[in-house]
Amino acid sequence: MGTAATSLPAAQGLAATWWWPKPQVGNTHPGATYPLGMVSACAYSGAYPTGYGRYAKGTEGVPEELFDQLQASGFTHFQQSGTGAIRKYYNYVRVTPMVQQLDALGEAWPLRDETAEAGYYAATLGTGIRCELTVGAKVAVHRYTFPAHRSARIVVDLSIGGLAIDLGRTVPLRAHVESLGNGRAQGTVVVEGIPLSVYMEVDSPGWRQMLWHDRRLIEGGTRLDFDRIRPTTLRPFGLLYRGPTTAGQQVEIQIGFSLRGCEQARENLYRERGDGTPAFDDLRARTGARWRDHVDRIEVEGGSPARRQVFATALYHSLVKPCFADDESPFWPSSGPFAFDVCTMWDIYKTQLPLLTAICPNRAVDLLESLIRVCEEEGNFPIGYRMARGADRFFRQASALVHTALADVHALGLGDLDWAWALVHMHDDLRRMYGEDFYEHGVVHPISHTLDLAYACHCTASVARALHDVRLADDLEARSRLWSNAFDPATGLLYDSSFYEGGKWNYSFRLLHDMAARIEMVGGAEAFVAMLDAFFGYGARPVTQLGRRPDPAEMRAGFALNRFEGLNNEPDMEAPWSYHYAGRPDRTAEVVHAALTWQFGTGPGGLPGNDDSGGLSSWYVWASLGLFPVAGQSMFLVNAPAFRRATLHVGDRDFVVETRGHRENSISSDGLDGVPPPQYVQSARLNGKPLDAAHLSAAAVHAGGRLLLELGPQPSEWGHKVLPPSLSDPLGKRART
């Protein structure tokens, strides 16, 4: 799902009025991954998405095709998952099984008979070689089944990286490769400031093992060293295993990776592969079991087969990233959690990090510990954090987002972080980058950063108050009220500004920490709902989506709609739940139902846009469960779920969402005839007690319990009067006007 251009049935009803400006492709890959692991392995074509696939880089509309069919020049590692156009996508250490001469390296062959499972990928190249890949947390094992040939070979290219598109290639700065004999080899390449080390073993008696450079074999050589590589001087290099094969003969190559040298790469391989050689089947089984353990942490009952498949795949995609490489930081010498591929925080902080906090709480705490260490070492909390050195940290997208996750984890009492030390960094980080202008002037452009920084002040104030730093808490709470400086009272929308991948309508309906005051700014709940209705297309005509190469006039006309961009674009993720704060959860039910029905489907084209490292998929998970996390406020908003019953295994406790009167609904992939109507919550009970509010605390979910929702075909009065809390209305007792 998501590996090909979006291919969904034409939306009907409300969803048909939403306009999608961003690339219509999920940018996922079908390769072998490990839950939140360091390594992935997949076929490499050099194209989008992620180095797998057949598309050119695109920023809007349907992606253009570079190739007529899926193809691969080998199999690479460290693919990203679902990210958009961020220049480079790793794809280091290409392994290519061949029956051709070395001169043919780099040619691409058709991919046939692809098979993808969690932790496993297989395909047959046009050369007839069957290729299977599996991975552990820090290792990869390839198994190749060759035809009969007098000189088959496995070629490892350590010089490759990035994408085979303009400005997409990465070039090593320094490298060394060493052939150790008996099928063993090791090497290190320094790419984008990161030393990536590998240790390899191939069990192939009778095969020769050789180094190569610039497609020339180096007879008798045991080591290559490159002290200073430039794009103009780079010539491919690596090592090669060569020998005769009988039909059906299998050869396995085992690779350990490390960011701290070849010796640690070797230790990683030996620890994860076990004592067995061959190791492929055992590693695949262990990784498959690990995936089952993670995916089984949420169980659902009911739903059509297509809906269940989309849900399970979304949960899988939610657990691919970030990459954890514990004890592997190349930037500081001490052990402990190290995470990268936080690409980017603005995509995942609203949905994926709360999901990790719920079902993988230890990993959520580890991520925050890693990011605190980044702040110590580099001077700021990152907005995005790749396996690269330097300032490529996506600061233009947003400001001070780690604060939301820190506030949530602190409120839940998870982990054993040094919170006094964390608070120091939270406070200091508020004044970095755009934060300095915010502190001095109370407003900053791009205007969305004013909202980010005011919200981060609110999150930091909550931690400071809990730690009894009243003075700091009071100061930050006062600054958190400066969110209002971003809005034009005459329109009730954000002031004109530059916006990252969106416009002021997209950013104007975020879930702020003072939604009560936000709603009063536009004249009350009725006026606010009217604005939301216009944004979501109530009463509007269907729109035509972009095709390939949309012209500027098309783009201008689309943006002029000031319309919800669906799940094609991240700034809109929270907007459907804004209705809750105006006492209209029935509207939320209608918008979310339309999105779940028409914007997701089975098959390679089943995503409406970039999955963004699981940010989109985790939105689908929460929306299907009838819960939505308000990141930074330790709260969930409640909505009609898509499944009859769901169980979240939260640590050693279970939180169950049950329904009465649930009607099974199909999704677009089921071949719908007409528009299935939404369902509405009529009443709710939490652990047997009436729940009149359409929200509950995150603590209630994490404590385990039972939420029973009575559903019906018509809107009810439930959730209309007891509203979610806001800074200026902490009890949420406003009567709906």
Buried (B, 14 or more C-beta within 10 A) or exposed (E): BBBBBBBBBEBBBBBBBBBBBBBBBBBBBBBBBBBBBBBBBBBBBBBBBBBBBBBBBBEBBBBBBBBEEBBBBBBBBBBBBBBBEBBBBBBBBBBBBBBBEBEBBBBBBBBEEEEBBBBBBBBBBBBBBBBBBBBBBBBBBBBBBBBEBEBBBBBBBBBBBBBBBEEBBBBBBBBBBBBBEEBBBBBBBBBBEBBBBBBBBBBBEEBEBBBBBEBEBBEEBBEBEBEEBEEEEBEBBBBBBBBEBEEEBBBBBBBBBBBBBBEBBBBBBBEBBEEEEBBBEBBBEBBBEBBEEBBEBBBBEBBBEBBBBBBBBBBBBBBBBBBBBBBBBBEEEEEEBBBBBBBBBBBBBBBBBBBBBBBBBEBBBBBBBBBBBBBEEBEBBBBBBBBBBEEBBBBBBBBBBBBBBBBBBBBBEBBEBEBEEBBBBBBBBBBBBBBEBBBEEBBBBBBBBBBBBBBBBBBBBBBBBBBEBEEBBEBBBEBBBBBBBBBBEEBBBBBEBEBBBBBBBBBBBBBBBBBBBBBBBBEBBBBBBBBBBBBBBBEBEBBEBBEEEBEEEBBEBBBEBBBBBBBBBBBBBBBBBBBBBBBBBBBBBBBBBBBBBBBBBBBBBBBBBBBBBBBBBBBBBBBBBBBBBBBBBBBBBBBBBBBBBBBBBBBEEEBBBBBEEBBEBBBBBBEBEEBBEBBBBBBBBBEEEEBEBBBBBBEBBBBBBBBBBBBBEEBBEBBBBBBBBBBBBEEBEBEBE
